[in-house]
Amino acid sequence: MSILSPPPLALPVRAWQALRTRGPQYTLHKILRRSLSRWPGWKRRLVYADPRHYWTMRGGYDYFREQEGQAARTDRIEWIADRIAAYRPDSVLEIGCGYGKLLRALRVRLDCPLVGVDFSPTQLAQARDFLSDSRRVDVALASGARLPFADDSFDLVVTSAVILHNPPEVAERIRREVLRVGRRLAAHNEETDQSYNRYGYDTAAWYRERGAALLECGPIPADSRPECSQFCVALIPRDLPDAPDGRRV
Ligand SMILES: C[S@@+](CC[C@H](N)C(=O)[O-])C[C@H]1O[C@@H](n2cnc3c(N)ncnc32)[C@H](O)[C@@H]1O
């Protein structure tokens, strides 16, 4: 599959193409995303309010091509994959796997079962295509806030630019699911700054406040904005304080 970008077309032509290939909902989403740059408050409300809808519209081949065209994205994923592989996990779950870029980089480094979930059907369809020649990589449609796996199913659970897209109560459920389905390690690449398209969380602080041991924590050197980037790996604790709703994890 070619990842070379064709020359940019005029907006009306692109809108017409989007309408023909992906329908009116996608076209409206794309027009709003492109045209509201000067009104971030409206952009947050109209385009990013529902993360699952956003990623269903945003995901797919266009997003794949855009990401694969940026060398910095590849450098960042390669760096994260190296760090994760250093812990020699015997199974890995990636929550919010997108089109499978990290899973593919992990496959090159690790020989254990790799599983990815994502709540966007368009991202997942792209992942199935992108990972079609990767052995022992399974992907499934699921929300990170409610994973279809038993407790302690995976040696290492990773999120990369996922929790930050979710509002605080959902972000909290995802973190609790990481600890529930993970056995040994939780790894996170989550930016800490807030903007109109992300909530931004200090994930390392979340673990520290709960007394969990961090094996590493710091900025990602390959990131274009290292001051806002954070990669951390925590030892999954046996017990954590009750969730705000009183539920035990
Ligand atoms: C910025 S992309 C990152 C993809 C991949 N982790 C990577 O680093 O290349 C964010 C992905 O997380 C997924 N996502 C966000 N929130 C999620 C949630 N609550 N449950 C499942 N997937 C989620 C989106 O659908 C999207 O594919």
The ligand as a Tripos MOL2 file, in Angstrom:
@<TRIPOS>MOLECULE
LIG
   27    29     1     0     0
SMALL
NO_CHARGES

@<TRIPOS>ATOM
      1 C1         -4.0860    9.0570   18.8200 C.3       1 LIG1
      2 S1         -4.6940    7.4640   18.4280 S.3       1 LIG1
      3 C2         -3.3260    6.4640   19.0190 C.3       1 LIG1
      4 C3         -3.2830    5.0930   18.4030 C.3       1 LIG1
      5 C4         -2.1290    4.2060   18.8990 C.3       1 LIG1
      6 N1         -2.2560    3.9540   20.3070 N.3       1 LIG1
      7 C5         -0.7860    4.8120   18.5780 C.2       1 LIG1
      8 O1         -0.0850    5.2540   19.4860 O.co2     1 LIG1
      9 O2         -0.4420    4.8250   17.3880 O.co2     1 LIG1
     10 C6         -5.9200    7.2030   19.7090 C.3       1 LIG1
     11 C7         -6.6670    5.9030   19.5470 C.3       1 LIG1
     12 O3         -7.2900    5.5790   20.7830 O.3       1 LIG1
     13 C8         -8.6070    5.1280   20.5380 C.3       1 LIG1
     14 N2         -9.3800    5.3880   21.7730 N.ar      1 LIG1
     15 C9         -9.5450    6.5680   22.4260 C.ar      1 LIG1
     16 N3        -10.3030    6.4060   23.5160 N.ar      1 LIG1
     17 C10       -10.6130    5.0870   23.5880 C.ar      1 LIG1
     18 C11       -11.3930    4.3080   24.4820 C.ar      1 LIG1
     19 N4        -12.0140    4.8670   25.5460 N.pl3     1 LIG1
     20 N5        -11.5320    2.9730   24.2430 N.ar      1 LIG1
     21 C12       -10.9280    2.4160   23.1480 C.ar      1 LIG1
     22 N6        -10.1910    3.1010   22.2580 N.ar      1 LIG1
     23 C13       -10.0300    4.4340   22.4660 C.ar      1 LIG1
     24 C14        -9.0720    5.9200   19.3230 C.3       1 LIG1
     25 O4        -10.1220    5.2990   18.6410 O.3       1 LIG1
     26 C15        -7.7940    5.9940   18.5030 C.3       1 LIG1
     27 O5         -7.6920    4.9100   17.6240 O.3       1 LIG1
@<TRIPOS>BOND
     1     1     2 1
     2     2     3 1
     3     2    10 1
     4     3     4 1
     5     4     5 1
     6     5     6 1
     7     5     7 1
     8     7     8 2
     9     7     9 1
    10    10    11 1
    11    11    12 1
    12    11    26 1
    13    12    13 1
    14    13    14 1
    15    13    24 1
    16    14    15 ar
    17    14    23 ar
    18    15    16 ar
    19    16    17 ar
    20    17    18 ar
    21    17    23 ar
    22    18    19 1
    23    18    20 ar
    24    20    21 ar
    25    21    22 ar
    26    22    23 ar
    27    24    25 1
    28    24    26 1
    29    26    27 1
@<TRIPOS>SUBSTRUCTURE
     1 LIG1         1 GROUP 0 **** ****
